[in-house]
Amino acid sequence: MKKEVLSAVNFLVDLLRSSNNTSLSEEQLLKFRKHAYECLWQHYQNHWFPESPQKGSGYRCIRINGKMDPLIARAGELVGLAASALRALFPSELTMWVDPSEVAYRIGENGSICNLYVQICTNTSSKSPAEVKRIQENSPQIDN
């Protein structure tokens, strides 16, 4: 779960960092990263099923649209950011699925779903060489 949550949180921080409206300092971004990680980790503790990754996917979905996702709003509050101020820094529509072995996101209601993180299985015999290469190229390097 550590790599999946870290991948999701790093993506959120990157979105905040690249926002045209951002007035957040690097220190605030690092604090947000820490609190977002803790909020997601705690929220997902009893809803993480590696043997059945799609089970509980809706519970682990992060949704920012007309309103701010409550977990992300909580992380912002812990840094001293109002939910409305934080909401203005994210895309108007963002959905992220944090599942065992995979983290994906979509910007916009009709946008493409993109992978942020895909755990590479040690048994790749059922995958074509092209598919294994695509998975490796799209998987971020995460420091422990």
Secondary structure, DSSP 4 states (H G I P E B T S, - for coil): -HHHHHHHHHHHHHHHHH-TT----HHHHHHHHHHHHHHHHHHHTTS--TTSTTTTTTTTEEEESSS--HHHHHHHHHHT--HHHHHTTS-SSEEEEEETTEEEEEESTTPPEEEEEEPPPS--TTS-HHHHHHHHHHSPP---
